[in-house]
Amino acid sequence: MAVVNMVPLFICMARNNFVGNAVEVGFDTWNLFHRWIGRVVVLESVGHMLAWTVNKIDQAGWKGLDEAIRTSHFYQVGLMAEIALILIAILSASPLRHANYEFFLSMHQLLVVFFVAGVWWHLYIDILPQMVYCDIAIAIWVADRVFRILRIVKNNMRWRKGGLSCSVAEASPLEGGDAVRFSVALSTPFKYRPGTHAYLYVPRIGWWQSHPFSIAWSSAEESTQIIGMTQRPDGWETRNSTPATAALRPVSSSQSQATVKEGHTAPKDPYPVKHREPGVATTSKKTTVHFIISKHNGFTKALYDAAQSAAAAADPEKLENGCVLKVLSLVEGPYGGHHSFDSFGTVVLIAGGVGITHCLGYVRHLLHGYSEGTVATQRVKLVWVIRKSEHINWVSDWLEEILRMPLCCQVLEIDIYTTRCSATASGSGWAGRSGLVKVHVGRPEFETVLEEVVRRRVGAMAVTVCGSGAVSDSVRAATLKFVDRATIDFSEESFTW
Ligand SMILES: Cc1cc2nc3c(=O)[nH]c(=O)nc-3n(C[C@H](O)[C@H](O)[C@H](O)COP(=O)(O)OP(=O)(O)OC[C@H]3O[C@@H](n4cnc5c(N)ncnc54)[C@H](O)[C@@H]3O)c2cc1C
């Protein structure tokens, strides 16, 4: 049974889990299954070993047991697999896992190699019928690795005339001192879905490490050959800069007449308005994906420190769009994004701190869907709880972009709560700038927030939360109070497993 259960055990740990995609269940749930099936496998295999040991001692005594282990490859590799499995179980305990995740991951993978090799050899020596399950588990592992590599190559590598080109990322430390904005210009088009995350590899910072981060924002650029005017009908053109910070500037008439060289890139909103500029022939699309990475103690701290030192060393005159660190970076994904709120009349998105990265894409998608008539959503409420008001600046340009979307004022309300705020702090400039954004000082009462939404809801309601365990627990408890008054679908995303 332990060998048979290796199949679901390996399915659950795969990032490229086709079963998961088919049933639309996210990796964190599969990861939970992985841990529990793992515990079952440990119990089954320890039971198998104990049963054999007791039997052997009964038949041949301790001497017979000693001799069997010393002389038989069959028992030796079985014992090797057993020891590796027990060590895996011990190291996987939550406090050890979270104390140093990278150490846990490296040891886990190394021990899995010993475990699988031991099981396979153990079965191979006696050509046992369970071997097929072990082979399937190995095939799942290999397939997952192959798909990971293919995703990396597809997103980040492109063969050009000059040789192989890779994705390059720009990192800049953000105001408030706790996070970095990390923008990766991918080499190839990338289909972004709200709620998705990707694994980032930054070899200069973390060697082989890969860390999951929600894709906070994405912007597509079209590499274009412009045969005539580059000017928009309104006489403005889009400045070629980081799309998130793209601004509009007037075009002089001489510029507008000029033929622009091939390779010029014009930032393009992935949720475009329906008109197209005249004279523009699209040749290819490039996507920039943006992440907000908050500082912890390992990879994220090293990245923050590198961005910070580059910022300190940089000449402010020469800074382009505030980006200070350029590094080679690989993006593996997208993964997740199984939740869709398109069919809900009212959607409440609650974010704690960096959890905003999970929510912004949904807000943009729902507003776009509303203006295009492709979603049922009539009301969107975004509640964001942050420690310092400066943290608003992490995403302020994206919020501005959202607030400029058509019909936004009919659908959207944004409440920002700063729990450690001084009224004069920079982020508080948002208060009163738009009737759609309210900035509060202090912690939100989620029950009061939800009560108000439930009162004014349209159709079925979805509540989603992405934040610390405490925020998720409070929102879940508050949502439970209204389940008999409204049809509410609750979902949560956590940034840990
Ligand atoms: C689906 C998902 C989306 C996420 N999105 C974001 C985001 O948008 N912005 C953001 O700032 N953070 C996000 N995170 C959290 C981010 O992955 C971790 O904070 C980061 O990996 C910590 O790296 P570190 O080496 O600095 O961590 P450490 O200081 O070593 O540990 C901090 C915590 O992160 C966990 N952790 C460390 N490495 C990993 C890893 N490779 N995989 C999973 N957990 C790990 C540890 O268990 C520990 O609990 C997300 C996590 C998940 C699972």
The ligand as a Gaussian input file, in Angstrom:
#p B3LYP/6-31G(d) Opt

LIG

0 1
 C        1.102000      31.157000      -3.814000
 C        2.021000      32.127000      -3.100000
 C        2.058000      33.457000      -3.504000
 C        2.900000      34.365000      -2.850000
 N        2.909000      35.677000      -3.261000
 C        3.712000      36.566000      -2.636000
 C        3.745000      37.935000      -3.040000
 O        3.063000      38.369000      -3.975000
 N        4.586000      38.775000      -2.385000
 C        5.359000      38.352000      -1.335000
 O        6.095000      39.158000      -0.781000
 N        5.336000      37.060000      -0.923000
 C        4.545000      36.164000      -1.547000
 N        4.541000      34.847000      -1.144000
 C        5.410000      34.446000      -0.030000
 C        6.828000      34.228000      -0.544000
 O        6.884000      33.101000      -1.399000
 C        7.767000      33.977000       0.644000
 O        7.668000      35.087000       1.505000
 C        9.192000      33.868000       0.173000
 O        9.376000      32.638000      -0.515000
 C       10.099000      33.930000       1.374000
 O       11.437000      33.763000       0.943000
 P       12.630000      33.921000       2.002000
 O       13.764000      33.043000       1.560000
 O       12.961000      35.354000       2.208000
 O       11.924000      33.318000       3.292000
 P       12.395000      32.994000       4.747000
 O       12.697000      34.220000       5.523000
 O       13.431000      31.930000       4.703000
 O       11.025000      32.358000       5.291000
 C        9.850000      33.148000       5.427000
 C        8.606000      32.294000       5.192000
 O        8.473000      31.989000       3.796000
 C        8.333000      30.581000       3.608000
 N        9.096000      30.223000       2.405000
 C       10.414000      30.385000       2.220000
 N       10.790000      29.935000       1.011000
 C        9.664000      29.474000       0.429000
 C        9.387000      28.850000      -0.825000
 N       10.331000      28.611000      -1.739000
 N        8.110000      28.481000      -1.085000
 C        7.128000      28.706000      -0.197000
 N        7.324000      29.279000       1.001000
 C        8.571000      29.662000       1.311000
 C        8.950000      29.945000       4.851000
 O        8.367000      28.694000       5.133000
 C        8.627000      30.953000       5.927000
 O        7.348000      30.722000       6.443000
 C        3.720000      33.931000      -1.778000
 C        3.689000      32.585000      -1.392000
 C        2.854000      31.690000      -2.023000
 C        2.844000      30.267000      -1.572000

